[in-house]
Amino acid sequence: MPDRARKAPGPAAPEDPALRRLENIVLPDASPLPSAYAEADRRQAVADLLTENRFDPVGVPGGPFALLLCVREGRLVFDIRDALDVPVRAVALALGPFRRLIKDYHLIVESHEQAVAEGGHEARIQAIDMGRRGLHNEGAELLTQRLEGRIGLDFETARRLFTLVCALHQRI
């Protein structure tokens, strides 16, 4: 009978990418935002995040995860929890690098609301929307950079999280 080569054990099987996602998002204050537009934007960002996202806390096994997103002592805190609501990691980011983008985002939202209320021209509203998308892209890039090596995100997840960061900042 021929000798059979034994296969050396390889690296552990990679985790299922479908589990590297957010299953729940909790914001600290359930009170409505100051405007209906901002509140609808926040609700849509949460709904879109829960539908599709990639959230991969580096070095944390398992998933899916719950995220408690809040601002504490001037820092943006990502309190990451497992399916049983057990804290697995907290990541805190200084808000300073985001302040200009957040301020610009709120100004764009106000401009959009004003244009709609005045029955503004479609071209003006579209231009404001393009500016808003540009700010979202810039905020997503900054958030991805600041979380690099700590939490892996895809671009759309980062965009939606940036919307929630703006909503949190509006409440404080």
Secondary structure, DSSP 8 states (H G I E B T S, - for coil): ----------S-----GGGSSEEEEE-S--S--SSHHHHHHHHHHHHHHHHS--EEETT--S--EEEEEEEETTEEEEEEE-TTS-EEEEEEEESGGGHHHHHHHHHHHHHHHHHHHTT--HHHHHHHHHHHHHHHHHHHHHHHHHHTTTEEE-HHHHHHHHHHHHHHHHH-
